[in-house]
């Protein structure tokens, strides 16, 4: 049976089961649980000094490494960095494995990371990473390039029955029968020289990644689902530089629902100022202004230095030129015409009236996921379902949000729109 007819048959089963009762939902969770791969009975092998690597810390070694890496079809890639007190991650090590040797690139010793950027952009070489959002940020910061084509094994694992957000070590233990040590997880990666245990730990982080990717693809098997998984990895890298949407920012801001539209415009301006200031000073966002302060600014709408000084939610360090910059951003927001203000953020009372609709749409997602033997969150998470309903009720937009485009539009998106149509149709 071809992939598309099989999918249609499964979705037909989901359609018939979407309105069933609680025991059906429990069965869905049980089915997904049973698909989790069993660990083999024997004890995994612990890894110590087993992975060959080459430490690359000068330009000649870097050129030699990439002369070789550009010739292989696929590599495993990972990074080590530190980010506890800065906005931008501080790169400590770049690990690349070509199937034979791990190259450990030291960005602190290399004068130019241009060769790495050219390699990341080389479409002939597939790059395999795991849970790579922060890695993408670091690599782009270093080189201005992103790894393409990209495969994220955490995404693959979700399609292979491991659930959402599985860790690399769990996959290595299950698929490779190897237990990776954790002793260097919190070591100082910026200190030089790096110790032999640190170097081996870093090498192990990519040593098994190619095998993990191969095993996951084998477990998925179905060509259409592999296309879905690859599309999600591509979407991850393609959407990396998308500008944040103001409405989405405000929805995630605790307490924003208490603000009027004009106050939301002020909070959004303060958020943008905080982002610029955090980047300029290379400090974490929370060290500039916390989220509670952003909401307070939207409520009070300060226009003078005295107004700012009277706000207990703001840090004492906010004065002088920094305070002037914030006031300028607020003044610009206050001068905007009403049609440019953000839409209101629904509050608890507003959302309470939507609970029944959201619950029924979630049931549709669970039934579809059960039929496809996939985690419901992979199709449409709770936040996405709520967003779809809010757009329909509060904005009058009965269309799919960006999170449900691509393969999800056909598999679950249109079914959710049909469910909304049924909600709007009065019973006979």
GIHU-V88097 format. One record per helix or strand of 3 or more residues. SS is the DSSP state (H for helix, E for strand). FROM is the first residue (numbers start at 1). TO is the last residue. Records with the same first field share a line. If there is no record, write none. Layout:
BEGIN
SS: FROM-TO + FROM-TO
END
This chain:
BEGIN
H: 3-17 + 22-34 + 59-69 + 114-120 + 133-143 + 153-159 + 168-176 + 196-207 + 209-220 + 223-238 + 246-251 + 256-258 + 261-281 + 285-288 + 291-300 + 305-309 + 320-334 + 338-340 + 348-352 + 355-372 + 376-379 + 382-394 + 402-404 + 407-424
E: 53-56 + 74-82 + 90-97 + 102-105 + 126-129 + 150-152
END
